[in-house]
Each structure stands twice: as C-alpha cells, then as structure tokens.
Amino acid sequence: MKETLVILAAGMGSRYGGLKQIDGVGNHNEPIIEFTIYDAIKTGFKKVVLIIKKEHQEIFEESLVKKVRPFIEVEYAFQDLNDLPEGISVPEGRVKPWGTTHALLSCRDILKEDPFIVCNADDFYGRNAFEKTMEFFHNGISDDTYCMVGYKVENTLSDNGTVTRGFCQKDEEGYLSNIREIMNIKWNDTHDGVLYEENGEYLPMEMGSPVSMNFWGFTPSVMGKFYEIFKNELPKGIENNPLKYEALLPNHVGLLVKQGDAKVKVLTSEDSWFGVTYKEDKPGVVAKIQSLKDDGTYPDELFKE
C-alpha cells in the first residue's frame, strides 16, 4: 500500500489573523505541519497531499515543500470556491471556502487506490495517532470501515478562547455511534473542569469525553459518499446561509454512520493535542515544541539531509 497523508491547509485563518498553516513555531521556524509530515514519514506513510488555495502554492513550496520533498512524495490539490456540482453557482459575495468535506473532495481524482489519513494543517496530533492508524490500515481494513483518532476533551482546549469540537459516542464494540459539533467549549474558572454552551447557558462536560480533532483514516470509497452528501446538502445550505455555510467532515462522517453506510472505529490517543486557534496560542505552542525537541522526541532539525 502507498499510505497517504492528506493535510487540510486551505483555510483562511480569520481568527488567527494570517496564514497560520505555515507560521513557524519551531526554533528553526518550522510550522506545525512540518512535524505532522515528519511523524507520518517515521510511521511509514509514503505520500503527502497538501490541500491549499492555488494562490498559496508558491509560499508553501518555498517555506515547506522543497524541504520535505527529498523524503516523501508530495502532491498539491487546490480547493476552489467554483468547484461545485453541475447547476450550482457561487452566491454573490461568497469568499469563504465550502468547508472540510469540500476540501477533501478536491482530491477525488488523486485518492483512488490506497488508504489515507486526513488531518488539519494547524493541529499537532502526536506520533501515536499515526501509529494507531497505520496499525488499523494493516489489520485488514475494509472498503466501508474507516477510523478516527479521538482525544480527551481536556487535552484539546485553548487558554485563549473557546473552541469547537466533534463530541463522539461509541458503541460496545468501539465504533462511532454518534458525533456532533459542540461550539464554545472552554475551561471553567478554576481550570479543573470543562464547560460547553447550549442555548446560551454554559454546562459542564464530563472530563475524558472523546472528541474529534479531524484525524480520520479512510479508504477511497468514502469519496463518492461524501460527494453525494455534499451535492444533496449544498442547495439548502446556500439557501439558509449563502455566505457562511460549510460542509464539515465530522458532520458527514456522522451521517454516514447514521445511515449505515460506514463503520468508524474510534481509536484513542493519550497525547495532548495543541494548536494555534488564536494568535495568543502561539507562545505556548512554541514552548511545547521546544520541550519535545529537548527530550529527544524530535531532532533539532527535522529534515536535515
């Protein structure tokens, strides 16, 4: 198999205030995405597909890709606002991308044979997530059985604002039974509990609750299923919210499970996620990255020939 890493890197970074996908956090100005690619290579992945906006190709090439290309095959896919099903056009004034499902669909002519991971460019997942997914791939993955790596909600929070997470429920066999997006999750005032907002009121969330950080293991069979969901959902999405509707992977995975069109094994990671949701998150991420270099988890220079 040619296991492939697909990285969602076409976001606009509106809350962050810039192109956070390639903003340096390491002492050699490495962005988080570089550590993700390094972990994938160390785990045996053989190809990476970067989903970006076409206008960002040059900066990705110069700041990242020319550094990693000697170590792994790299291909670009471009999320295009105008890449829509026949008969549907972009609403006037729309500039926001169509979401993570649409981004993944930009790879539909690339991902045809081998299993692949999909993850975010600006999230640090830890190598354990790649190891567990690779093991899943090699244990006889079937066309309609996929996987996800979940994290404990308290290991995924920002100290600088609320976050949105995909809250996961499992059945007795460890397969995903339900997933729903929960917005405005945060620490409580004493930093020893987690709260989430519902109908304007903050309620406690059980510590250890598994949440999705958009780390999925799929086979190519999922692409046709996602395309049908996107095609069917898009007209109503545009009608209800023409400028901001998004097609989100966690929602659509949940729909496949609910319809009986897929099974998704929930793998768990004890690693702490971290990322740069807000500009203020960066100093903490820089410190965590350096500590991982200091303890030998990563070399001082990731891609030194």
N, C-alpha and C positions, 0 to 999 in steps of 0.2 A: 504494500500500500504506500501511496505517497500522501501521508497525512499532511493536511494543510492548515495553517493558521490564518484566519480571516480577521482583520482588525478594522473596526468601525472608527474611521478617523475623518469623517466628512462634516462633523458638527461645527457650528459657528462660534461656540464658546461665548455666548452672550453674557452669561452671569460672570464668567471669568474675566472677560474684558480683553480677549486676544485668542490667538491660535494655540490653545493650551496643549494640543496633541504633540507638539514638538518643542514645548517650552522646557528648557533644561532644568533638571533637579539634582543631577549628579555633579560631583566635583570636576568632571570633565565635560560639563554641560549636557549630559545625557538626559533625554526626556524619559518619562516612564515607559513609553512604547519600546524603547531600546532594551529595557530589562525584560519586557514581555517577550520580545523576539529572542533574546538570549536564553530565557527559560525554555522556550519552545525548541530551540536548537538542541539544548542539553537533554531534552526529553525525547528527541528523535524525530521531531517534525522536519519535513523536507522542503516545504514551500510556504511562503507568506504572501497573502493578497492584501494589499492596502486599499481600502475603500476611502477615497478622498474626493474633494471637489477638483475638477480639472485645472482650475486656476492656481491650485496649490501644488501642482506636480513638481515644479522646479525647486521650490523651497524644501519639499520632502526629499527630493533627490539629493540636494546638496547637503542638507543637515543630517540625514539619516541613511538613506538607501545606499548611497555609494560606499558607506562604511560597512553595511551588513551584507551586501551582495556577494562578496567573496565567500561567505559562509553558508548562504541559503538562497534558493531561487526566490526571486521577488517579482511580483506582477501587480500592476495597478488596475483598479476598477474605479469608475467615476460615477458618483451619484449625481444624476442630472434631474433638475426640477421638471424638465419636459419629458422625461422617460415615463410615460403614462399609458395605460391601456387605451386601445383604439376608441375614439369617440369622446374622450375626456381631455379637457384642456386646463391649463393653469389659471386659476382665478386672478382677476386683475388685482395687482398689489401684493400678490403672494411672493415672498422671497425665502421663507423658511423651508428647509428640506422636509420631505414627507415622512421622516421617521426611520427607525432602525430596520423595520421589515423591508421598506422600500430600498434602504441602503444595501441590505443583503441581496435583494433581487438584482442589483446591478452586476452581481457575479453569476447570474444564471447561465451564462454561456461559458463560464470558466470552471465551475464546480459541477462536474458531470460524472465522476467515477469514484473518487476516494472520500473517506470521512474527513470532516473538518471541524475545527473549533471556531466559534465566533465570540469575540470579546471586544471590549471598549479600548480605545487608544489611551485614555487618560486615567485608567484604573490599574492599580498594582494588585495583582492577584496572588503572587507567590507560586513557587515551582510545584507545590503539592497539587494544585489544581490541574496542571498539565500532566503530571504523573498519573493521577487518578483517571483522567480522561483517556490517556493513551492506553492504560490498562483495560479500560472499558472497550475501546476500539478493538483490542486484540483478544478479547474474550468472546468473539463471535457476535458482534453487533449485527442486528438485522435491519432491513431497509426501513422499517417503520418504528424502530425502537431507538430513541435518542437519549441523551443525558444532559444534565446540568450540574454545575458545582454551586452549592449553596454555602452561605456564610452566616454565622450568628449575627443577628442584627446589631448587637452592641459592638461588634468588630468592624462595623461599616459606617459609623457616624462621623460627622464633621463637627468640630468645636466652633465653627464659624457660621452656622446656619442650619436650616432644616434640609432634609434630603428626601427623595422619593425612592422607594424600594419595592420590589416584587415579593410580596409575602407568600410563602409556599406552604402547602399542606401535602402530606404524604399518606399513601395507603399502607396497609400492613406489610406489603412486600417492598416498600421503599420507593414506589413510583409516585410521581407527582399526581395528586388528585385535584388540586386547585391552585391557582396563582392569581393574585390580584394586586394591582398597583396601589400602594398606600403612599399618600403625599404627606409632607410636613412632619417627618419623623425627627426627633431630637432627643438629647439628654434631658433629664429633669434638672431642677435647680441644684440638687445636691450631687449630680453626676453619678448616681448609683442606680438609676432606673431609666427606662426608655418610654417616651410618650409619642403618641401619634394623634393627628387631628381628624375628627369626624364630626361633621355637621357643626363646625365652629367651636367644638369643645375638645380639649386635649385629654386623652385617655391613656392609661398605662398599657404597655405592650410587654408580654412575657419575655424576660431575658432568655437568650438562647434560641429565639424564634428564627427559623431559617429563612433567609431572603435571597433572592436572585440578584446578582450583580452583572447580569448579562454575560455569563460564561456558559456557553452551550456547546454540546457535541452533537453534530448532525451527520446524516448521510445525504447525498444529493437528492433523494426522493422528497425531501422536505421543500425543495424549491418550488415545485409545481403546486404543492398545497398552499404555500404562502402566497403565490401569485393569485390563486383563485380567491383566497380570503381578501387580499388587497384590492383586487378588481371588483369584488362584490361590495366591499365596505366603503370604498373611496367616494362614490357619488353621495352617499348620505353624510359622510364626513365633511365633504366640501359644502354641502347644503347647510349643515349645522354650524360649521366653523371654518369658513373658507380660507382664512389667513393663518390659522394655527393648528388645524387638525394634523395629527401624526399617527402613523401606523407603527405600533410598538411591538417588538418581538415577544416580550413576556405575555402580553395580552393574547397574541395569536398562537403562541405555544399552548396557553391555557385553553383556547378554543379548540385546537386540535385534540387535546386530551378529552375535553368535554364531549366532543363529537365522536370519540372512539377512533379517530384517525391516526393516533400515535400514542406510544407509551414513552414516558420520560423518566429514566432512573435518576433519582436525586442522590448525587454524591456530596459528601460533606468535607469541608476544609476547616481545619482548626486555625489556619493562618489568619492574620488580621489583614483585611483589605485596607488600602488607603488610596487617596486620590486627591485631585485638585478641583473640587466642585466650585470653590470660591478662591479668589486671588489670595485671601488670607490663609488658605490651607497650605500654601507653598512652603513656608519656613519649616513647618512640621514634617512635611514630606521630605524635604532636603535632609533634615536631621535623621529620619528613619532610613533613608537610602544610605547615608554615610555609615550608620551603625551596621548595616548589612554588609558593607564593604569591610568595615573594621573587624567584624567577626569572621570574615572569610567566606561568607555566603556568595559574594560576588568578588571578582578580581578588581583591582583598581581601574583598569581599562578593559571594558567588556570585549571589544573587537580589535584587539591588537594582534596584528599578523606576526 
